[in-house]
Amino acid sequence: MNKGKLVIFSAPSGSGKSTLVNYLMEQGLSFGFSISATSRPPRGNEKDGVEYFFFTPEEFSAKIAADEFVEYEEVYPGRFYGTLKSQVEEQLERQNILFDVDVVGGCNLKKYYGERALFIFVQAPSIEVLRSRLVGRGDTAPEEIEKRLAKAEHEMTYSQYADEVIINDNLDTAKAQLMTVIKEFLAK
């Protein structure tokens, strides 16, 4: 039986999830990152098996048909992202795994792994705060911000399926809450 545990992070865009995930990775808790599979081509210096496992849309579809994914999603026609069962099982032999996935993926991973997984949902205190964060980034067009906010409102309804919801209002408080939750989970 595998030794590792799974910690799943999901959040609407702009909630501060990446900041909290990066903080957690710096805490020396022996987490590895889950490597997702995708049907998009590599970008820049991305290498197969490092950032992603790269497949053609046909290869990805064949793996779906063979039930090789814990979870997957077709984000755009022919553009898939997913988590391979074999990759997770192999990685769990060596370490705990951290997942940074969308809310549907988070729910599916939690359902599949049950008590071995901790599903953490990070959210901004309100849609207004989320809006000001997205505007403050300065890299997103106004119509894209509105799209993301509409998506975020929908994604926030998934927080009810999480084991823990961290409201990222104050970063230091959120970090402290995260560490308490993670340490309790790993000690079980």
C-alpha positions as CSV (number, residue, x, y, z in Angstrom):
1,M,0.0,0.0,0.0
2,N,1.3,3.5,-0.8
3,K,2.6,5.6,1.9
4,G,1.9,9.1,0.5
5,K,-1.0,11.4,1.0
6,L,-2.6,13.9,-1.4
7,V,-3.3,17.6,-0.8
8,I,-5.5,19.1,-3.4
9,F,-5.7,22.9,-4.0
10,S,-8.5,24.5,-5.9
11,A,-9.5,28.1,-6.2
12,P,-11.0,30.8,-8.5
13,S,-8.5,32.9,-10.4
14,G,-7.1,35.7,-8.2
15,S,-7.7,34.1,-4.8
16,G,-4.0,33.8,-4.0
17,K,-3.9,30.0,-4.4
18,S,-0.5,30.0,-6.2
19,T,1.0,32.1,-3.4
20,L,-0.2,29.7,-0.8
21,V,1.0,26.6,-2.8
22,N,4.4,28.1,-3.3
23,Y,4.6,29.0,0.4
24,L,3.7,25.4,1.3
25,M,6.4,24.0,-1.1
26,E,9.0,26.1,0.8
27,Q,8.1,24.5,4.2
28,G,10.1,21.3,3.8
29,L,7.2,19.0,4.2
30,S,8.4,16.5,1.5
31,F,5.7,17.3,-1.1
32,G,6.1,16.6,-4.7
33,F,4.0,18.3,-7.4
34,S,1.6,16.2,-9.4
35,I,2.5,16.3,-13.1
36,S,-0.6,16.7,-15.2
37,A,-1.0,15.4,-18.7
38,T,-2.1,17.6,-21.6
39,S,-2.9,17.4,-25.3
40,R,-1.4,20.8,-26.0
41,P,2.1,21.1,-27.5
42,P,5.1,22.0,-25.2
43,R,5.7,25.7,-24.8
44,G,9.2,27.2,-24.6
45,N,11.6,24.9,-22.8
46,E,8.9,22.6,-21.3
47,K,9.9,19.0,-21.2
48,D,7.8,15.9,-21.3
49,G,7.5,14.4,-17.8
50,V,8.7,17.5,-16.1
51,E,6.1,20.3,-16.5
52,Y,3.5,18.0,-18.2
53,F,3.1,14.7,-19.9
54,F,2.5,15.7,-23.5
55,F,0.1,13.6,-25.7
56,T,-1.6,14.2,-29.0
57,P,-5.4,14.7,-28.8
58,E,-5.7,11.1,-30.2
59,E,-3.3,9.6,-27.6
60,F,-5.2,11.5,-24.8
61,S,-8.5,10.2,-26.1
62,A,-7.2,6.7,-26.2
63,K,-6.1,7.0,-22.5
64,I,-9.5,8.3,-21.6
65,A,-11.1,5.3,-23.3
66,A,-8.7,3.0,-21.4
67,D,-9.7,4.7,-18.0
68,E,-6.2,5.8,-17.3
69,F,-7.1,9.1,-15.7
70,V,-8.2,9.9,-12.2
71,E,-9.7,13.1,-13.6
72,Y,-9.5,15.0,-16.9
73,E,-11.2,17.8,-18.6
74,E,-11.6,19.0,-22.2
75,V,-10.9,22.7,-21.7
76,Y,-11.4,23.5,-25.4
77,P,-12.2,21.2,-28.2
78,G,-9.3,18.8,-28.6
79,R,-7.4,20.5,-25.7
80,F,-7.3,18.1,-22.7
81,Y,-5.8,18.3,-19.2
82,G,-5.8,15.4,-16.8
83,T,-4.2,13.4,-14.0
84,L,-2.9,9.9,-14.8
85,K,-3.6,7.2,-12.3
86,S,-0.3,5.5,-12.9
87,Q,1.6,8.7,-12.3
88,V,-0.1,9.4,-9.0
89,E,0.3,5.8,-7.7
90,E,4.0,5.7,-8.6
91,Q,4.6,9.1,-7.0
92,L,2.7,8.2,-3.8
93,E,5.2,5.4,-3.2
94,R,7.9,8.0,-2.7
95,Q,6.2,11.1,-1.3
96,N,3.1,13.2,-0.5
97,I,1.7,14.9,-3.6
98,L,0.4,18.4,-4.0
99,F,-2.3,19.1,-6.7
100,D,-3.1,22.5,-8.1
101,V,-6.3,21.8,-10.1
102,D,-9.5,23.4,-11.1
103,V,-12.6,22.9,-8.9
104,V,-14.0,20.0,-10.9
105,G,-10.7,18.2,-10.9
106,G,-10.4,18.8,-7.1
107,C,-13.8,17.3,-6.5
108,N,-13.0,14.3,-8.7
109,L,-9.6,13.7,-7.0
110,K,-11.2,13.9,-3.6
111,K,-14.0,11.5,-4.6
112,Y,-11.4,9.0,-6.0
113,Y,-8.9,9.1,-3.1
114,G,-11.3,9.7,-0.2
115,E,-9.6,10.0,3.2
116,R,-6.1,9.8,1.8
117,A,-6.8,13.3,0.2
118,L,-7.2,16.7,1.8
119,F,-9.2,19.0,-0.5
120,I,-8.4,22.7,0.3
121,F,-10.4,25.4,-1.4
122,V,-8.9,28.9,-1.4
123,Q,-11.1,31.9,-2.0
124,A,-11.0,35.6,-1.8
125,P,-13.2,37.2,0.9
126,S,-15.6,38.5,-1.8
127,I,-16.1,39.0,-5.5
128,E,-15.3,42.7,-5.1
129,V,-11.9,41.8,-3.6
130,L,-11.3,39.4,-6.4
131,R,-12.1,42.1,-8.9
132,S,-9.7,44.5,-7.4
133,R,-6.9,41.9,-7.3
134,L,-7.5,41.0,-11.0
135,V,-7.5,44.6,-11.9
136,G,-4.4,45.2,-9.8
137,R,-2.4,42.6,-11.6
138,G,-2.6,44.9,-14.6
139,D,-2.2,42.1,-17.1
140,T,-5.8,41.3,-17.9
141,A,-8.3,43.0,-20.3
142,P,-11.5,44.3,-18.6
143,E,-13.7,41.8,-20.6
144,E,-11.4,38.9,-19.5
145,I,-11.7,40.1,-15.9
146,E,-15.5,40.0,-16.2
147,K,-15.3,36.5,-17.6
148,R,-13.1,35.3,-14.8
149,L,-15.3,36.9,-12.2
150,A,-18.4,35.1,-13.6
151,K,-16.4,31.8,-13.6
152,A,-15.2,32.5,-10.0
153,E,-18.8,33.0,-8.8
154,H,-19.7,29.6,-10.2
155,E,-16.5,28.0,-8.9
156,M,-17.1,29.3,-5.4
157,T,-20.2,27.1,-5.2
158,Y,-17.7,24.1,-5.1
159,S,-16.3,25.2,-1.8
160,Q,-19.0,23.1,-0.1
161,Y,-17.2,19.9,-1.3
162,A,-13.9,20.9,0.2
163,D,-12.5,19.5,3.5
164,E,-11.1,23.0,4.3
165,V,-11.9,26.5,3.0
166,I,-9.3,29.1,3.5
167,I,-10.5,32.6,3.0
168,N,-7.4,34.5,1.8
169,D,-8.2,37.9,3.3
170,N,-4.9,38.3,5.2
171,L,-2.0,36.4,3.7
172,D,-0.2,35.7,7.1
173,T,-3.5,34.4,8.6
174,A,-4.1,32.3,5.5
175,K,-0.6,30.8,5.7
176,A,-0.9,30.0,9.4
177,Q,-4.3,28.4,8.9
178,L,-2.9,26.4,5.9
179,M,0.1,25.1,8.0
180,T,-2.2,24.0,10.9
181,V,-4.6,22.1,8.5
182,I,-1.7,20.5,6.6
183,K,0.2,19.4,9.8
184,E,-3.0,17.9,11.3
185,F,-3.7,16.0,8.1
186,L,-0.2,14.6,7.7
187,A,-0.2,13.5,11.4
188,K,-3.3,11.4,10.9
